[in-house]
């Protein structure tokens, strides 16, 4: 991607230096838009967990910045069997001595998809940032929107004036709460009714336990009120494991989202599963439980000079495998709109944010609900399907197509056309 000939006369403040914030920062700076990242932690950091990207995300990251795609291609792990390279997951029944095959979901097209270790992908993205564009230990507490700037107040009592702000501060977003108002029920994430156990296993240990086919290729073991998901990462040397369970009371009573548990509790949660998923779960050395929260639908993702992106806008549970991919799409659309040649002054940014909101909110809010429904489907409790295997097969068949098959170029054209109308309207 060539260097931009001119730079925009404004700077975008990005609150949050996680995956979404880094993607946006790279997309904007590549297009000549100055940014500054305000990160609460003392350094860029991520959890050591796997993360998947579908064909839509791979196309979007290529358009966002080809260097991101190159970094991703170096790190990604596909299913290790050649005949399974383009398979998203094989779905199997979780009980019985041999997990019965139910369905295979394949990713169409040349892009495919793959999985990476989240922390390693973050390191690669950080390397693409311009020097000096981030500040650390900056915990946002207040946000005051004025006509031509936004005043930011941090916990260390310092203040900053920003031309515009994008909240990329994740599922616990402070920007979202300040944008929507603390009294708005949509300002905070809500408990999804599920929790999970997760861990990373040595691949050889997994192969020794359940064999090569089930370890080296992505699997979903479906069961009553629970499901176990496994897929290879780190070029096939590590198996990422996530075991999901429906909460019996549908109420998370712990003060923290991660709570202590025991191996005994883990095995009791999955006592009705068969030997194969149980053998995998027995290898987990950590048995913390992670509450799964998601974002309720918000009436808007933006105001005049403030917008939300990624999990801060539309955090979802992980059963659709598309939350990170939607953040890539968000970053691409917003980067293209802000860098548009017709956007020249701060007063043009409200039109940009309004169009971004209209372009991205319907698709991403659909994902939140869809992911919840996918979890119910995998746990044999989705209304209309339940434990009926034939109905589950029908539901699974084209379940991901609306996510994967988006024409991202057409999506951008629609947003750019809307920007022209919005700018003309704002100048009248």
ABEGO torsion letter per residue (X at the ends): XBBBABBBABBBBBBEABAAAAAAAAAAAAAGBBBBBBBABABBBBBBBBBBBBAAAAAAAAAABAAAAAAAAAABBBBABAAAAABABBBBBABEABBBBABBBBBBEAAEBBBBBAAAAAAAAAAABBBGABBBGBBBABBBBBAABBBBBBAAGBBBBBABBBBAAEAABAAAAAAAEAABAAABBBBAGBBBBBBBBBAAAAAAAAEAAAAABBBBBBBBGBBBBBBBBGGGABBBBBBBBBBAAGBBABABABBBBBAAAAAAAAAABBAAAAAAAAABABABBBBBBBBBBBABABBAABBBBEAAAABBBAAAGAAAAAAAAAAAAAAAAAABAABABAAAAAAAAAAAAAAAAAAAAAAAAAAAAAAAAAAGABBGAEABAAAAAAAAAAAAAAAAABBAAAAAAAAAAAAAAAAAAAAX
